[in-house]
Amino acid sequence: WKREKKMFKKFAAEENVSGRAQMKSSAQRALRTKLEEQMPAITPHMDDLLPKKDKVVLVKCQDHVNIITTTENPAPLFFNLRDGPYFPSLRVLHRYPLLLPHVQVDRGAIKHVMKGADIMCPGLTSKG
């Protein structure tokens, strides 16, 4: 009897978190700079997301996943895999939907994309 791997598994802090550490102020500045380089639209909202008075916490999880939170707001704000680029959490994207670049697809492709179809470059009509 072979146990099947699930595509998504429930996140449990007791099992999946391997460590928490408050980031030094120099590391916080480097994080802010990296986020602004990756997502230029974040600059006017940076003080709302990562206030300078709050302490930024780096949560290290299994499989080399890092989560950025603050002491005042323990909800995940950003995450990355190993030393890769940072991605905003869904909560951050709902509050600031224009953080990431947008693309536009052809009108006829909308119903297929809504059903989960992949988008190839010829299907993009403009930058957004």
N, C-alpha and C positions, 0 to 999 in steps of 0.2 A: 504494500500500500504506500504509494508515493504521495507525499503531502504537496499540494499545489501551492505555488506562491501567489499571493494576491497582488493585483496591480497597485492598489492603494491600501495602506494599513493605517489604523488609527494612531495618532500621535499621543503618546503618554509621557509626560514630563519625567516621571520616575524612571522609566525605562530608556528613553531616547536622549535625554540631556546628559552629557558627560561632564559639563562644567560651565560655570558662570564667572565672569570677571568684569569688573568695572574698568572701562577704558581710560587710559591716561589722557590728559588734555592734549598732548601732541598727537596721539592716535585719533582723538576725536576731530581735531583739525584736519588731519589727513583723510579721515572718512568723509567729512563735509566736502573737501576739495574733490575727492574721487567721485562722490555722488553728483556734484555740480558738473564735472567733466562728462560723466555718463548721461546725465539727464539735465541739459541746460535749463529746461523749464521749471526745475525745482528751486532755482535761486530765490525767487520772491517768497517762497513758502518754507524755506529752510528753517527759519526761526520758529515757525509753528510746529514743524515736524521734530526737529532736534534743538530745543531751546538751549542756549549756552549755559543757563543756570542748572538745568537737569543733568544728572549723571547718566552717561550712555553705558549700557551693559551689553557685552558680547556673550551670547549664549552659544556654546559649542554643542552640537548634536552629533549623533552617529552618522556615518557615511560622509564626513567632512562638510556638513552643513553648518553654516554660521548664521545666527539670527541676531539682528540689532533691535534692542528695545531701550527704554529709558526707565529710571527708577520711579518716575511719576506716572508713566503709562507703560505697564508691563506687556501690553499687546505688541505682537511683532510688527515692526515698521518696515524693515528690509531684510533680505536674506541673500546669501550667496553660497556657491559650492566651491570648496577649496579656496583658491585665490582669484576666482573668476569675477565677473561683473556682478554688481548688486542689482537686485530686482525688488521693486516695491511690493508690499503685501497687498492683498485685495482690498483691505480696509483703506489703505493709503490711496489706492487707485480710485476707489469710490469717492473719497473726499476730494481728490485732485486728479480728475480724469485726463487732463492734458499733459501729464508728466511724460508719457511715452509717445513716440511718433505715431501718426495715424496714416493709414493707406485707404484707398477707395477702390472698390471692385466694380466690375461691369454690372449693370442692372440685372442682366439675366443670370448672373452667378449667385445672387443673394440667396435664393432658396436653397441652392446646393451647399453654400457655406454654412447656412443656418442648420443644415442637417449634419454638419461635421466634415464636409469635403475640404481637402487641402487647397491652398491657393498657390498657383504658380505665377511667376513674373508676368507672362503674357496676359493674365487676368486682371492685373492692376491697371487702372486707367489714369491715375494721377497720384501725386504725393499726398493728397488728402484734402 
